[in-house]
Amino acid sequence: MMHAPLSSAPSHEVPTSPPRSGGRLKRWIIGVVVLLAIFAGLVAIKGAQIVAMINAGETFVPPPESVTSAQAESFGWQATQGAVGTVLAVRGVTLSAELPGVISDIRFESGASVKKGQVLVQLDTSSEAAQLTGAEADAALARLTRDRVEKLLTQGANTQSELDAVRARAVQAEAAVAHLKTLIAKKVIRAPFEGRVGIRQVELGQLVSPGNPIASLQSITPAFVEFQLPQQALAQVKQGQKVRIRVDVFPGSTWEGELTTINPEVELSSRNVRMRATVANADGRLLPGMFANVEVLAEKTTPVVAIPATAVLFAPYGDSVFTLAEGKDAAGKKALLARQQFVRLGERRGDFVEVTSGLKAGQTVVSSGVFKLKNGAAVVLNNALAPPVEAAPQPVNP
């Protein structure tokens, strides 16, 4: 049997897949586009938010600031020249013994008031008293001898030289008596003037030498207050002007006095002039050595416009205040507005400061809270918290 030759069937080759690089690129492109779309959406949303915030900010009206107010007042101020002074006694000495001796009697108490001529201390004078007795006897004998010789001379029984000798002897005896009496008097220490005696520095039986301090004696009614002013003040002050005295010891009290002495020379080192005022000090509370605040008052008062110092906004380019007036805020509603106004300032006295220009009496200004204001800001008044304003404030110690 014949077999036909086997013919090989045509082979079918499996086709290979095309490269995938094109698909990846497509997917990357799609992803980038999606991300860009998301980013653009976010930017659009954020931009819309920013625009909305800007619009809200433009239409936002800040709430009014709470402040206190005060009126610019017209005062009759008396110009003053201020200085720091020291209280001095009109008369003041340290009592001491002129001669040595033992203290036999003390007739004063520390801090007591004494009269002029009052005996304060007695030194022992027993030795001088004994000598005085003998000296007085010699003086009596010398007088008798002088009288006898004078009678004899009229009778021609002696010479003129003998009379001269006995006369000289009588004078010497009288001088010896006077000398001893002076020594005894000097051992009695008296008050040279009326005043207040200080703390006693000696004791009974103590031996004192010349110059040893016994006690101080001060006459403080009236009292002196000495101070200095710059030479420029000479054009505004003169003798007889009134002065006002204050001391820290008595913060609520003042003493009135008069400018009694202006030194006729200017001190070269400081160009200041020493001055002295006399104060009545009837109550005796001003004591020598006290620190004092002195104000020399002008003869006339001048009208000034003054405001609380807290109402001033101090700045290098100029001082200003905020006045109050009715107006409309940023929302168009009626409100009380603060308007900044520049001013020139003068003398400051207590809590007040003088306004020389830029403000008139009767205008209302912001008295506290000026640091948080700007021109045209809306405010609301709350004067219940306004601090007191005084021309002569007295600090209170806690």
PEKA-V506142 format. One record per residue. RES is the residue in one small letter. NEAR is the number of other C-alpha atoms within 8 Angstrom. Layout:
# PEKA-V506142
res: <RES & RES>
near: <NEAR & NEAR>
This chain:
# PEKA-V506142
res: <m & m & h & a & p & l & s & s & a & p & s & h & e & v & p & t & s & p & p & r & s & g & g & r & l & k & r & w & i & i & g & v & v & v & l & l & a & i & f & a & g & l & v & a & i & k & g & a & q & i & v & a & m & i & n & a & g & e & t & f & v & p & p & p & e & s & v & t & s & a & q & a & e & s & f & g & w & q & a & t & q & g & a & v & g & t & v & l & a & v & r & g & v & t & l & s & a & e & l & p & g & v & i & s & d & i & r & f & e & s & g & a & s & v & k & k & g & q & v & l & v & q & l & d & t & s & s & e & a & a & q & l & t & g & a & e & a & d & a & a & l & a & r & l & t & r & d & r & v & e & k & l & l & t & q & g & a & n & t & q & s & e & l & d & a & v & r & a & r & a & v & q & a & e & a & a & v & a & h & l & k & t & l & i & a & k & k & v & i & r & a & p & f & e & g & r & v & g & i & r & q & v & e & l & g & q & l & v & s & p & g & n & p & i & a & s & l & q & s & i & t & p & a & f & v & e & f & q & l & p & q & q & a & l & a & q & v & k & q & g & q & k & v & r & i & r & v & d & v & f & p & g & s & t & w & e & g & e & l & t & t & i & n & p & e & v & e & l & s & s & r & n & v & r & m & r & a & t & v & a & n & a & d & g & r & l & l & p & g & m & f & a & n & v & e & v & l & a & e & k & t & t & p & v & v & a & i & p & a & t & a & v & l & f & a & p & y & g & d & s & v & f & t & l & a & e & g & k & d & a & a & g & k & k & a & l & l & a & r & q & q & f & v & r & l & g & e & r & r & g & d & f & v & e & v & t & s & g & l & k & a & g & q & t & v & v & s & s & g & v & f & k & l & k & n & g & a & a & v & v & l & n & n & a & l & a & p & p & v & e & a & a & p & q & p & v & n & p>
near: <2 & 3 & 4 & 4 & 4 & 4 & 4 & 4 & 4 & 4 & 4 & 4 & 4 & 4 & 4 & 4 & 4 & 4 & 5 & 6 & 6 & 7 & 7 & 8 & 8 & 8 & 8 & 8 & 8 & 8 & 8 & 8 & 8 & 8 & 8 & 8 & 8 & 8 & 8 & 8 & 8 & 8 & 8 & 8 & 8 & 8 & 8 & 8 & 8 & 8 & 8 & 8 & 8 & 8 & 8 & 8 & 7 & 6 & 7 & 6 & 7 & 4 & 5 & 8 & 10 & 9 & 14 & 13 & 12 & 10 & 10 & 14 & 9 & 9 & 8 & 8 & 8 & 10 & 9 & 8 & 9 & 8 & 10 & 10 & 12 & 12 & 15 & 13 & 13 & 11 & 7 & 9 & 7 & 9 & 9 & 11 & 14 & 9 & 8 & 9 & 10 & 10 & 15 & 10 & 8 & 10 & 7 & 7 & 7 & 8 & 8 & 9 & 8 & 10 & 9 & 10 & 8 & 8 & 10 & 11 & 13 & 12 & 11 & 9 & 8 & 6 & 6 & 10 & 10 & 8 & 9 & 11 & 8 & 8 & 12 & 11 & 8 & 9 & 12 & 8 & 8 & 13 & 10 & 8 & 9 & 12 & 8 & 8 & 12 & 9 & 8 & 10 & 12 & 7 & 6 & 7 & 7 & 9 & 8 & 7 & 6 & 9 & 13 & 8 & 8 & 12 & 11 & 8 & 9 & 12 & 8 & 8 & 13 & 11 & 8 & 9 & 12 & 8 & 8 & 12 & 9 & 8 & 9 & 11 & 7 & 9 & 14 & 11 & 11 & 10 & 13 & 6 & 8 & 10 & 12 & 12 & 14 & 11 & 8 & 8 & 7 & 7 & 7 & 8 & 7 & 8 & 8 & 10 & 10 & 9 & 7 & 8 & 11 & 11 & 12 & 12 & 13 & 13 & 14 & 16 & 9 & 12 & 15 & 12 & 13 & 12 & 12 & 11 & 11 & 9 & 9 & 5 & 9 & 8 & 5 & 6 & 9 & 8 & 9 & 7 & 12 & 12 & 13 & 12 & 12 & 12 & 12 & 7 & 4 & 7 & 8 & 5 & 7 & 8 & 10 & 10 & 12 & 12 & 16 & 10 & 8 & 11 & 8 & 4 & 5 & 10 & 8 & 6 & 4 & 5 & 9 & 11 & 13 & 11 & 13 & 12 & 13 & 12 & 12 & 10 & 12 & 6 & 4 & 8 & 5 & 9 & 10 & 9 & 7 & 10 & 10 & 13 & 11 & 13 & 11 & 13 & 12 & 12 & 7 & 6 & 9 & 8 & 8 & 11 & 14 & 12 & 13 & 12 & 9 & 8 & 13 & 11 & 10 & 7 & 7 & 5 & 4 & 8 & 13 & 12 & 14 & 13 & 12 & 11 & 8 & 8 & 8 & 11 & 13 & 6 & 7 & 6 & 7 & 8 & 10 & 12 & 14 & 16 & 12 & 11 & 9 & 9 & 13 & 9 & 10 & 8 & 6 & 8 & 8 & 9 & 13 & 13 & 14 & 12 & 14 & 11 & 8 & 9 & 10 & 8 & 9 & 7 & 9 & 10 & 13 & 16 & 15 & 10 & 10 & 13 & 5 & 6 & 9 & 8 & 8 & 9 & 12 & 12 & 12 & 9 & 8 & 9 & 8 & 4 & 6 & 10 & 4 & 4 & 8 & 8 & 8 & 7 & 8 & 6 & 4 & 4 & 3 & 2>
